[in-house]
């Protein structure tokens, strides 16, 4: 079994893609008020080496929060990527006042989605979907998805209105449920209970869901979330992301191979569970 949500969003029927990576250089002008400043660079050649090492065919480049709405570095990377044997697409961050022409220009540069990064409390409090009406309308016309990054307890206050306006919504990092009882979070329950066909979820960055857990426990902690999402949404609306280069979590000493191994294990264990269930039945 292969998760093919990234294929659907990228309009790539074949291939295996990393659905969540960031590219940047440490000497770029960073956004004021950012919550993190990188000390190392994460360039397209470095990413490409990782992708080739494990036999992937490309990736979705997601604009990192610390670069704000200046997508120029990502656009340059996408332009370079056009000459690669790998396939890249972008997810941009724009302001609520972005013009139609700005979004059209981004689409021409291989951007296929926009990201609403609402992980901070003040971002949630300021967010008013009416202020985003024009941007969301243009994004929908362009066939873009809207990627939502927020804590699970904020999903219910944001997601229903987005679903009314947008054909495809992508939820970051398992939906960021509460680590103490993730399967019981109302926001997570909403994801697995939604039958609209519009929702996609990234199975990525379990350390952002379980920040108090040691790295060795992350695979087992996230496995039930993976199983629930797969059962509810199916492989065509799930996608794996490495979250490379693991911003704010560099201290964990992760490797690209390690993050891919989590995914492979979740898939294999789910298939084994299904087989065991069939044999019992």
Buried (B, 14 or more C-beta within 10 A) or exposed (E): EEBBBBBBBBEBEEBBBBBBBBBBEEEBEBBEEEEEEBEEEBBBEBBBEBBEEBEBBBBBBBBBBBBBEBBEBBBEBBEBBEEEEBBBBBBBBBEBEBEEEBBEEBBEBBBBBBBBBBBBEEBBEEBEBEEBEBBBEBBBEBEBBBBBBBBBBBBEEBBEBBBEBBBBBBBBBBBBBBBEEBEEBEBBBBBBEBEEEBBBBBBBBBBBBBEEBEBEEBBBBBBEBBBBBBEBBEBBBBBBBBBBBBBEBEEEEBBBEBBBEBBEBBBEBBEEEBEEEEEEE
